[in-house]
Structures are given as C-alpha cells and as structure tokens.
Amino acid sequence: MSNDNFYERFENFQSDVNQKNALGGVFSVTGSSLGAEVSINIDGNTMPVTSYMSLDYLGMGQEPAVIENCIRNIRSLGTGFASSRTVMESSQHQALENALADFKRMKSCLLVNTGYLANVILPQLIFDDVIVTGGYKLRRPRKKTVVCMDRLTHASLLSTLATMKGKRVVDNVKKYDHLDYDSLQSMLDEYKSDDVQKFIFTDSLFSMGGDFANVRLLLDFAKHYDAILVIDNAHADGVYGAEGRGYLEAQGITSQDDLKYIIQTGTLSKAICALGGHITFPSSSPVDLAKFSQWEFIFSVAIPTFLAATCVHSIRLIRGDMGDKKREQLHILSAILRSRLQERGFNILRSTSHIIPIVIGTADTCLAVHDYLLREHRIWIGPIRWPAVSENGALLRCAVTANHSEENIGELIEALEKARNQFSF
C-alpha cells in the first residue's frame, strides 16, 4: 500500500464530517478559558465575549485563595511528579485520595489522571479476575456478568463496556432508554438467578441534557436485585448536596448500609477545576488490586504533586462557607435562566440543573445560531452536534457558573429571542 492510498481513508472521513458540520465552530481562547468573560480569536482579531463554555462551575479556577495555594505548592513541589506511583509514592497523592474518599463518604479512593480514564479502569477492574501465580494474568470471571446501563451514560463508559463485551469479558450489556426505569426493571427481572452478577451503570447528572438520574430508585433496584450501582458523578460533585458532596448526598444517600451497594467515579476537572479522575469504593481492597493489575495506572506518570496538594485545598474550600455561597449563586442563576427560557417556549429538554441545553435542530442551523450569538452579541455557547447528539438534535449547551450574573442571563435571553426570530428554531 502506498502512502497516498494509506491516507485516502482519512481524507474521505474528513470530507464526510465536513459535510455534516461536525468540526466547525471551534475558536481559540487567547487568555484564560475560565470565568464569565473571556477573549477569543475570531478571524485574526481578539474579541471579549461572555462565555457559557467553561465547566468550572463554582469558579474555583479563578479563586485567589486557590491560585495562591497552587503557586506555593509549585514552588515547594515543582511542576511534575515524574514517576508512576507503583515505583514511588507521594504523601500529596495519598492525601488527595483520603480527602476524596472522605468527601464521597467511601472507604477508599483510586486517583487516576483523568475522569475518562477512571471510567476505563473501573470496568476492567470489576469484570476481570486477577490470578496471582508467579506474576499475574487476567481471566474471565466465573460468574455470569450482566450490565444494564442508561443509554446516555457518558461515552467513556459506553466505549469501555462495548470493548469488554466484544472480548467476552462481560456476558451482556443492555441499554435502557434514557431514564426509563420500567425498562430497566424488566431487564433486571430477566436475570434473577443468584449465579448472575448484575451491575447498573448511570451518570448522576447527564452532561448533555442537564437532567438527573433517580438515584434513590436505582439504589432500591440494586438492593432488590442484589446488584452493584456504578455512578459517574463528574458534573454533580461539588455542586449538589451538603458540602457539595454530590447528588447522592442531595438525595439523602449517606449511610454505609446504602453506600455498600455503590461504586462512584468522578473528576477533578469540573467543580474542582484541575486535572484528574477518581474511583471511590465502599471497600479498600479494590484500590490495592487496581494498583497491581491495571496497566493504565501502572505505566502512567501520576498527576503533578503540586496539583494533588492544590486539589486537597480546593476540596476543603468547596466543603466550607465559600462553597456554600458559590453553590447558592449558581443555583439561583440556573433557576432564573431555565425559568425564563421555558416561559418563552425554548426547548431545554428535561434540564433541572446548571447544564441547560437549548435545542436548535440541524447542525447547520445550530452553527448559524452559534455564530450569530458570537459575532452579533458576543455570547459564546458551545454547539453540540453529531456524533454527540443525533443528526437533527443539535443543541447549544449552556453551562452556567457561579461567576455569571443576572445581567449576563438577561442579555443571553434577549440575544436568543433575536436569534430565534432570525433562524426559526
């Protein structure tokens, strides 16, 4: 095969996605990407805009107390860790794992490099069987394994589970329609045998629609069917519940009798506004096993020690008065925007959170509305198109943060009404 023929398939793909407008509408930030006001490069010119793009929901990434702590940590710890934690441990990483386990009311925590990686490692850890015989090897579990998952669970879990099913590590992966718990119950009823290990996978807060799983009902299912409930908390931690402990906390799921049915994954990149992922367990043994068996952990250099130390400090602030004030501001602004959009007939799906989708329709129209808001009103909202959503389900995903103001919300509503008059969505 010549090099020209080798690259032909990439060029064909590029042509296809360009026709679907899947890659357009991405602009470069010229300074900080955080905060309500940012500067971006448009046609070679720097333009200040009001941004609804940042997932720094509480504004911790611009909090002076966090920045000052981070600078001190860099000066004392340097810019990296430069080792795998299976070769050299650090008190900073251990302190962060302890802080996260306590934050989630769990017994142990595995810290990894991204939230996505947490959702790659976890299924491998819980579905593979590790046998120690002069080294180790992985084999398929003796017990039949079945996963039931919400169809809109995060792509990291969908992809990993699809791969594991293809390798026959998981016997069956069944997807129920989004929040359709009657369908889920019917699936679970098919596997009442004690010989079947059952898992339920879901997000607590879904990142595209801004709606929540009924985690209390899912916990009841886990208890009734002797299943394990796996919850991705990426977009809810820090924002909901007492001390920002997450949506389980907000629903009163705090006792060890309840939490023993649950495994949680999360990220440091949203409300904490850093980098990293974590898995928390109601037992300490899975963490030790992960550090022995998961190559993604064993052969990766860990996140910098300064960052781990900074995250410990940020969690402390999130759990205190500062976090309470930021959450209150965020919830007030989110409620105002949802209410005003609904009053004016905009389709925000089933959002009841700070993530508010505004359904537009086709990718072309969505990009046109995005560009109009940006160029005419200097408002920047992310256009979400296929393959993240269906081809005719393109939307603007509006991420409200504690750094926005009621004035920002009013300007957004006015601009959206003008856009709708022009583009008829």
C-alpha positions in Angstrom: 0.0 0.0 0.0 1.4 3.4 -1.0 1.4 6.3 1.5 -1.1 8.1 -0.8 -3.6 5.2 -0.5 -3.0 4.9 3.2 -4.1 8.4 3.9 -7.0 8.3 1.4 -9.4 6.8 4.1 -8.6 9.7 6.4 -9.3 12.2 3.6 -12.7 10.5 2.9 -13.6 10.7 6.6 -12.5 14.4 6.7 -14.8 15.1 3.7 -17.7 13.3 5.4 -17.5 15.1 8.7 -17.1 18.4 7.0 -20.4 17.8 5.2 -22.1 17.2 8.5 -20.5 20.3 10.0 -19.1 18.2 12.8 -15.8 20.0 13.2 -16.7 23.7 12.7 -17.4 26.4 15.2 -14.3 25.8 17.4 -12.5 29.0 18.4 -9.2 29.6 20.3 -9.1 31.3 23.7 -6.3 33.9 23.8 -6.0 34.1 27.5 -7.8 32.3 30.4 -10.6 30.0 29.4 -12.2 30.4 32.8 -14.7 32.9 34.0 -17.8 34.6 32.5 -15.7 36.9 30.4 -13.0 35.5 28.1 -11.2 36.6 25.0 -11.2 34.6 21.8 -9.6 34.8 18.3 -12.2 35.5 15.6 -10.8 36.0 12.0 -7.5 37.1 13.4 -9.0 39.5 15.9 -9.2 39.2 19.6 -12.7 39.7 20.9 -14.0 39.7 24.5 -17.2 37.6 24.9 -19.5 36.3 27.6 -18.7 32.6 27.8 -21.0 29.7 28.7 -18.3 27.2 27.7 -16.4 26.7 30.9 -17.2 23.7 33.2 -15.5 25.5 36.1 -19.0 25.5 37.7 -18.0 27.1 41.0 -15.4 29.4 39.7 -12.7 27.7 41.7 -10.2 28.0 38.9 -10.1 31.8 39.3 -10.5 31.9 43.1 -7.5 33.9 44.5 -7.1 31.6 47.6 -6.8 28.6 45.2 -4.4 30.3 42.9 -2.2 31.4 45.8 -2.1 27.9 47.2 -1.3 26.5 43.8 1.7 28.9 43.4 3.0 28.0 46.8 2.7 24.3 46.0 4.6 24.7 42.7 7.4 26.5 44.4 7.8 23.8 47.0 7.0 20.7 45.0 7.9 21.6 41.4 5.9 21.2 38.2 5.6 17.4 38.0 5.8 14.1 39.7 7.9 12.3 37.1 7.1 8.8 38.2 4.5 6.1 38.3 3.0 5.7 41.8 3.8 2.0 41.6 7.5 2.9 41.7 7.4 5.9 44.0 4.6 7.1 46.2 3.8 10.6 47.4 2.1 12.0 50.5 0.3 14.5 48.3 -1.4 11.8 46.2 -2.3 9.8 49.3 -3.7 12.9 51.0 -5.9 13.6 48.0 -7.2 10.1 47.8 -8.0 10.3 51.5 -9.8 13.6 51.0 -11.8 12.3 48.1 -12.8 9.1 49.9 -14.0 11.2 52.9 -15.7 13.7 50.6 -17.7 10.8 49.0 -18.3 9.0 52.3 -16.5 6.0 50.9 -13.7 3.8 52.4 -11.1 4.1 49.6 -10.2 6.0 46.5 -8.0 5.4 43.4 -6.7 8.6 41.9 -6.0 8.5 38.2 -5.0 11.0 35.5 -8.5 11.9 34.0 -12.1 11.3 34.6 -12.3 9.4 31.3 -9.5 7.1 32.5 -11.4 6.4 35.7 -14.3 5.0 33.6 -11.8 2.9 31.5 -10.1 1.4 34.5 -13.2 0.7 36.6 -14.9 -1.8 34.3 -11.6 -3.6 33.7 -11.1 -3.9 37.4 -14.5 -5.1 38.4 -15.1 -7.5 35.5 -11.6 -9.1 35.1 -10.5 -11.8 37.5 -6.9 -11.5 38.7 -5.0 -14.7 39.4 -1.6 -14.5 41.1 0.7 -17.3 40.0 4.3 -16.2 39.7 3.2 -12.9 38.3 -0.4 -12.3 37.3 -2.8 -12.9 34.5 -6.4 -11.9 33.8 -9.2 -14.4 33.2 -12.9 -14.2 32.7 -14.9 -14.2 35.9 -16.5 -17.5 36.8 -19.9 -15.9 37.4 -22.0 -14.6 34.5 -21.9 -10.8 34.4 -24.7 -8.6 33.1 -24.6 -4.8 32.8 -27.7 -2.6 32.5 -27.0 1.0 31.6 -28.7 4.2 30.7 -28.4 4.8 27.0 -27.0 8.3 27.7 -24.3 7.3 30.2 -21.0 9.0 29.5 -19.2 7.9 26.3 -16.2 6.7 28.3 -18.3 4.0 30.0 -20.2 3.2 26.8 -17.0 2.7 24.9 -15.2 0.6 27.5 -18.1 -1.7 28.1 -18.6 -2.2 24.4 -15.0 -3.3 24.1 -15.3 -5.6 27.1 -18.4 -7.2 25.7 -16.6 -7.7 22.4 -13.8 -9.5 24.2 -16.4 -11.6 26.1 -15.3 -10.3 29.5 -18.8 -9.1 30.1 -21.6 -11.5 29.1 -24.2 -8.9 28.2 -24.5 -5.2 28.1 -28.1 -4.0 27.9 -29.0 -0.3 27.3 -32.3 1.1 28.6 -33.8 4.2 27.1 -32.8 7.4 29.0 -34.4 7.4 32.5 -36.8 4.6 31.5 -36.8 2.7 34.8 -39.7 0.4 33.8 -37.5 -0.9 31.0 -34.5 -1.2 33.4 -36.7 -3.2 35.8 -37.8 -5.5 33.0 -34.1 -6.1 32.2 -33.2 -6.9 35.7 -36.2 -9.3 36.0 -34.6 -11.4 33.2 -31.6 -12.1 35.5 -33.0 -13.1 38.9 -30.6 -16.0 39.3 -28.1 -15.8 42.1 -25.5 -17.0 39.6 -25.6 -13.7 37.7 -23.7 -10.7 38.9 -25.7 -7.6 38.0 -24.5 -4.1 37.5 -26.4 -0.8 36.9 -24.4 2.0 35.2 -25.6 5.6 35.1 -24.5 9.2 35.4 -25.9 11.1 38.3 -26.2 14.3 36.2 -26.2 13.9 32.5 -23.9 16.3 30.7 -25.9 16.9 27.5 -29.5 17.1 28.8 -28.8 18.6 32.3 -31.2 16.1 33.9 -30.6 13.8 36.9 -30.9 10.1 37.4 -33.3 8.8 40.0 -30.5 7.5 42.2 -32.8 6.7 45.1 -34.8 4.4 42.8 -31.7 2.9 41.3 -30.4 2.2 44.8 -33.7 0.4 45.6 -33.2 -1.7 42.4 -29.6 -2.5 43.5 -30.8 -3.7 46.9 -33.8 -5.7 45.5 -31.8 -7.4 42.7 -28.5 -7.7 44.6 -26.8 -5.5 42.0 -24.0 -3.1 42.2 -24.8 0.5 41.2 -22.0 2.4 39.4 -22.4 6.1 39.2 -20.4 8.7 37.3 -20.6 12.0 39.3 -18.4 14.2 37.0 -20.9 17.1 36.7 -22.6 16.9 40.1 -19.8 16.7 42.6 -19.0 20.0 44.3 -22.3 21.5 43.1 -25.0 19.5 44.9 -25.6 18.1 48.3 -24.4 19.3 51.7 -20.8 20.5 51.5 -21.0 19.8 47.7 -20.6 16.1 48.3 -22.7 15.3 45.2 -26.1 14.2 44.1 -26.2 11.1 46.3 -25.8 13.4 49.3 -28.5 15.6 47.9 -30.9 12.6 47.8 -30.0 11.6 51.4 -27.9 8.6 50.4 -25.3 8.8 53.1 -25.3 5.7 55.2 -22.8 2.9 54.8 -25.7 0.5 54.5 -26.7 2.3 51.3 -23.3 3.1 50.0 -22.1 -0.5 50.2 -24.1 -1.1 47.0 -22.4 1.8 45.1 -19.2 2.5 43.3 -18.6 6.1 42.2 -16.4 7.7 39.6 -15.6 11.4 39.3 -13.3 14.1 38.0 -11.1 16.9 39.3 -11.7 18.9 36.1 -15.2 20.4 36.7 -16.1 21.9 40.0 -12.6 21.5 41.4 -11.1 22.9 38.2 -7.9 21.0 38.0 -7.0 17.7 36.3 -7.5 14.1 37.3 -10.1 11.4 37.9 -11.0 9.2 40.8 -12.9 6.0 41.7 -14.3 5.6 45.2 -15.2 2.3 46.8 -17.1 1.1 49.9 -14.1 -1.3 50.4 -10.4 -0.8 50.5 -9.4 -3.9 48.6 -10.2 -2.8 45.0 -7.7 0.0 45.2 -4.9 -2.3 46.1 -5.9 -4.6 43.3 -6.0 -1.8 40.8 -2.5 -0.7 41.7 -1.4 -4.2 41.0 -3.4 -5.1 37.9 -4.3 -2.0 35.8 -1.7 -1.2 33.2 -3.2 2.3 32.6 -2.3 3.1 36.3 0.9 1.1 36.5 2.5 2.6 33.4 1.4 6.2 33.7 3.2 9.0 35.4 0.9 10.4 38.0 -0.6 13.9 38.1 1.8 16.5 39.5 2.2 16.6 43.3 1.5 20.4 43.3 -1.8 19.7 41.7 -2.8 17.0 44.1 -2.0 19.3 47.0 -3.9 22.1 45.5 -7.0 19.9 45.0 -6.9 19.0 48.7 -7.1 22.7 49.5 -9.9 23.3 46.9 -12.0 20.4 48.3 -11.6 22.0 51.8 -12.9 25.3 50.4 -15.7 23.7 48.5 -16.9 22.0 51.6 -16.9 25.2 53.6 -18.6 28.6 53.6 -17.1 29.6 50.3 -18.5 26.6 48.6 -21.9 27.2 50.1 -22.0 30.8 48.7 -20.8 29.7 45.3 -23.4 26.9 45.1 -26.2 29.3 46.1 -25.2 31.8 43.4 -25.0 29.0 40.8 -28.4 27.5 41.7 -30.1 30.9 41.7 -28.8 31.8 38.3 -29.5 28.4 36.8 -33.1 28.6 38.0 -33.6 32.0 36.6 -32.3 31.0 33.2 -34.3 27.8 33.0 -37.5 29.6 34.0 -37.1 32.4 31.5 -36.3 30.0 28.7 -39.3 27.8 29.4 -41.6 30.9 29.7 -40.5 31.9 26.2 -41.0 28.4 24.7 -37.4 27.3 24.2 -36.8 23.6 24.3 -34.4 22.8 27.2 -35.2 19.1 27.3 -35.6 18.0 30.9 -32.9 20.1 32.4 -33.2 20.9 36.2 -29.6 21.7 36.7 -26.9 24.3 35.8 -26.4 22.5 32.5 -29.0 23.9 30.2 -29.4 22.6 26.6 -31.2 24.8 24.0 -32.4 22.5 21.2 -31.8 24.0 17.8 -32.3 21.2 15.2 -29.9 20.6 12.3 -26.1 21.1 12.6 -26.2 23.8 10.0 -28.8 25.8 11.9 -27.1 25.2 15.2 -23.8 26.5 13.8 -25.6 29.5 12.3 -27.1 30.4 15.7 -23.8 29.9 17.4 -22.0 32.2 15.0 -24.8 34.8 15.2 -24.7 34.9 19.0 -20.9 35.2 18.9 -20.5 37.8 16.3 -23.6 39.9 16.9 -24.0 39.7 20.6 -20.5 38.5 21.8 -22.1 35.5 23.6 -20.3 32.2 23.3 -22.2 28.9 23.8 -20.9 25.5 22.6 -22.7 24.0 19.6 -23.2 20.3 20.2 -23.8 18.2 17.1 -23.5 14.7 15.8 -22.0 12.4 16.9 -22.5 13.7 20.5 -26.2 14.0 19.7 -28.5 12.8 16.9 -28.0 14.5 13.5 -31.2 16.5 13.9 -30.9 17.0 17.6 -28.1 19.7 17.6 -28.2 22.0 20.5 -26.4 24.8 22.3 -25.1 23.5 25.7 -25.2 26.4 28.2 -23.0 25.8 31.2 -23.9 28.4 33.9 -21.3 29.1 36.6 -21.1 31.0 39.8 -19.1 33.7 38.0 -22.1 34.7 35.9 -24.5 37.5 36.8 -28.2 38.2 36.4 -27.2 40.8 33.9 -25.5 38.1 31.8 -28.6 36.0 32.0 -30.8 38.8 30.8 -28.5 39.6 27.8 -28.5 35.9 26.9 -32.3 35.7 26.9 -32.6 38.8 24.7 -30.0 37.5 22.2 -31.6 34.1 22.0 -35.0 35.6 21.2 -33.5 37.6 18.4 -31.7 34.5 17.1 -34.9 32.5 17.1 -36.7 35.2 15.1 -33.9 35.1 12.5 -33.3 31.3 12.3 -36.7 29.9 13.2 -35.7 27.2 15.6 
